[in-house]
């Protein structure tokens, strides 16, 4: 798997450091569970991703990681599974995806049969974000939060939000309808 290829599925990891490590290895949308106590908003984002793009579950090779993997797999049984062996994920006694090399991460995702995207999605741009008042407006952060909730993709800064809109393949009509509802509520 080439680091420049975009992975279609959303990769599910445990924490922020895992997001950083996987993000350095591949181009993909990545969601963290932040441990076993997965928040409702995160479940909603995962549900949307599972339905629209599919998931690759990529948790740490330890007891906690396996517990999270089991919980996710029960809820999303059609998910692909990526695994790292303990030596590849260990650094100074700490075990986690964040310790793996980019090459080991790409190999694990390749073995999970990650799908490579043919294109980058609908092609939304910063101009679209500005037209929808998701950047450059005083209340842009609040609007992104509301739109993310309405679309089931969660909240993010402007750059990451645009990537989510394109990555999840959400139709322009669906976005614009949700934006109109947000406008009506303001």
Secondary structure per residue as TSV (DSSP state, phi and psi in degrees):
chain	resnum	aa	ss	phi	psi
A	1	X	-	360.0	130.3
A	2	X	-	-86.9	138.6
A	3	X	T	-65.1	-18.2
A	4	X	T	-86.8	-15.9
A	5	X	S	-75.1	142.1
A	6	X	B	-91.1	128.9
A	7	X	B	-85.3	132.6
A	8	X	S	-69.4	-49.4
A	9	X	S	-69.4	156.4
A	10	X	E	-85.4	131.2
A	11	X	E	-93.3	128.7
A	12	X	E	-105.5	120.5
A	13	X	E	-122.9	-178.9
A	14	X	S	-89.4	-38.7
A	15	X	S	-146.3	179.5
A	16	X	H	-60.6	-42.4
A	17	X	H	-65.1	-33.6
A	18	X	H	-65.6	-40.8
A	19	X	H	-57.9	-45.8
A	20	X	H	-61.6	-45.2
A	21	X	H	-65.5	-45.7
A	22	X	H	-67.1	-38.2
A	23	X	H	-63.2	-28.1
A	24	X	H	-78.1	-20.8
A	25	X	H	-93.4	-35.5
A	26	X	-	-144.3	163.5
A	27	X	B	-97.0	109.0
A	28	X	-	-160.8	160.9
A	29	X	-	-84.5	132.5
A	30	X	E	-130.8	133.4
A	31	X	E	-123.7	135.7
A	32	X	E	-101.3	140.4
A	33	X	-	-81.3	-21.8
A	34	X	-	58.3	45.2
A	35	X	S	96.9	-167.1
A	36	X	S	-76.1	-30.2
A	37	X	S	-83.8	73.1
A	38	X	-	-71.4	126.5
A	39	X	-	-69.5	153.8
A	40	X	H	-56.9	-42.7
A	41	X	H	-60.7	-38.7
A	42	X	H	-67.1	-41.7
A	43	X	H	-58.5	-41.5
A	44	X	H	-63.6	-42.6
A	45	X	H	-63.8	-43.8
A	46	X	H	-63.7	-40.2
A	47	X	H	-60.8	-46.7
A	48	X	H	-62.8	-44.9
A	49	X	H	-63.2	-41.8
A	50	X	H	-60.1	-43.9
A	51	X	H	-71.9	-37.3
A	52	X	H	-92.3	-35.1
A	53	X	T	-128.4	-24.4
A	54	X	-	93.6	161.5
A	55	X	E	-123.6	150.2
A	56	X	E	-120.2	116.7
A	57	X	E	-87.5	123.4
A	58	X	-	-138.3	78.2
A	59	X	-	-101.8	167.5
A	60	X	-	-63.1	148.0
A	61	X	S	-83.9	59.5
A	62	X	S	-139.3	179.3
A	63	X	H	-59.8	-46.1
A	64	X	H	-63.0	-43.6
A	65	X	H	-62.0	-40.1
A	66	X	H	-67.6	-34.8
A	67	X	H	-65.1	-42.3
A	68	X	H	-65.6	-43.1
A	69	X	H	-58.5	-44.3
A	70	X	H	-62.3	-44.3
A	71	X	H	-62.8	-44.7
A	72	X	H	-65.2	-41.9
A	73	X	H	-66.4	-35.7
A	74	X	H	-62.3	-40.1
A	75	X	H	-80.6	-32.0
A	76	X	-	-127.6	72.9
A	77	X	T	-64.8	-21.6
A	78	X	T	-87.5	7.7
A	79	X	-	-69.3	148.9
A	80	X	E	-81.1	158.1
A	81	X	E	-124.2	126.7
A	82	X	-	-113.1	138.2
A	83	X	-	-130.5	142.8
A	84	X	-	-115.5	144.1
A	85	X	-	-79.7	159.8
A	86	X	T	-58.3	-45.6
A	87	X	G	-59.3	-34.4
A	88	X	G	-72.3	-21.6
A	89	X	G	-108.0	9.5
A	90	X	E	-109.4	136.9
A	91	X	E	-145.8	116.0
A	92	X	T	53.2	42.2
A	93	X	T	83.9	-8.9
A	94	X	E	-92.4	131.4
A	95	X	E	-111.3	124.7
A	96	X	S	-179.6	155.7
A	97	X	G	-54.4	-35.3
A	98	X	G	-60.7	-17.7
A	99	X	G	-91.6	-8.3
A	100	X	S	-79.4	153.3
A	101	X	-	-75.9	155.6
A	102	X	H	-55.7	-36.6
A	103	X	H	-64.2	-43.4
A	104	X	H	-66.1	-37.5
A	105	X	H	-64.8	-46.2
A	106	X	H	-61.5	-39.7
A	107	X	H	-64.4	-43.5
A	108	X	H	-61.8	-42.5
A	109	X	H	-68.8	-35.2
A	110	X	H	-64.0	-41.4
A	111	X	H	-69.6	-21.3
A	112	X	T	-82.6	-1.6
A	113	X	T	61.9	46.3
A	114	X	-	-58.5	140.4
A	115	X	-	-88.0	138.9
A	116	X	B	-94.9	131.7
A	117	X	-	-69.6	143.1
A	118	X	S	-81.3	-28.8
A	119	X	S	-143.3	-178.1
A	120	X	-	-95.5	18.2
A	121	X	S	95.1	-160.5
A	122	X	S	-64.9	-19.9
A	123	X	-	85.6	33.4
A	124	X	-	-66.4	149.0
A	125	X	-	-125.7	177.1
A	126	X	H	-63.0	-28.8
A	127	X	H	-63.5	-39.9
A	128	X	H	-62.9	-44.5
A	129	X	H	-59.8	-40.8
A	130	X	H	-67.9	-43.1
A	131	X	H	-61.8	-33.2
A	132	X	T	-88.5	4.7
A	133	X	T	61.1	35.6
A	134	X	S	-96.5	-9.8
A	135	X	S	-141.4	152.3
A	136	X	S	77.3	-2.4
A	137	X	S	-106.7	151.3
A	138	X	T	-57.9	-33.8
A	139	X	T	-106.5	25.9
A	140	X	H	-59.1	-42.3
A	141	X	H	-62.7	-42.2
A	142	X	H	-64.6	-40.6
A	143	X	H	-64.7	-42.2
A	144	X	H	-62.3	-40.4
A	145	X	H	-61.6	-46.5
A	146	X	H	-65.5	-43.8
A	147	X	H	-66.6	-40.6
A	148	X	H	-60.1	-39.5
A	149	X	H	-67.5	-44.8
A	150	X	H	-63.1	-36.2
A	151	X	H	-90.0	-9.8
A	152	X	T	74.8	29.2
A	153	X	S	-114.8	0.8
A	154	X	-	78.0	179.0
A	155	X	-	-100.6	158.5
A	156	X	-	-167.7	167.7
A	157	X	-	-67.8	172.4
A	158	X	H	-58.5	-46.2
A	159	X	H	-63.4	-46.3
A	160	X	H	-69.1	-33.4
A	161	X	H	-66.2	-43.1
A	162	X	H	-61.4	-40.6
A	163	X	H	-63.0	-39.9
A	164	X	H	-64.6	-44.9
A	165	X	H	-57.2	-44.2
A	166	X	H	-72.7	-41.9
A	167	X	H	-68.4	-34.6
A	168	X	T	-82.7	-7.2
A	169	X	T	64.9	35.4
A	170	X	-	-77.0	132.5
A	171	X	-	-68.4	147.5
A	172	X	H	-56.9	-41.7
A	173	X	H	-60.4	-42.5
A	174	X	H	-64.1	-41.3
A	175	X	H	-65.5	-48.5
A	176	X	H	-65.3	-34.1
A	177	X	H	-65.3	-43.4
A	178	X	H	-65.4	-38.4
A	179	X	H	-63.0	-42.9
A	180	X	H	-59.4	-41.6
A	181	X	H	-64.5	-39.2
A	182	X	H	-64.8	-43.6
A	183	X	H	-58.2	-42.3
A	184	X	H	-65.6	-30.1
A	185	X	H	-81.6	-16.4
A	186	X	-	-83.6	360.0
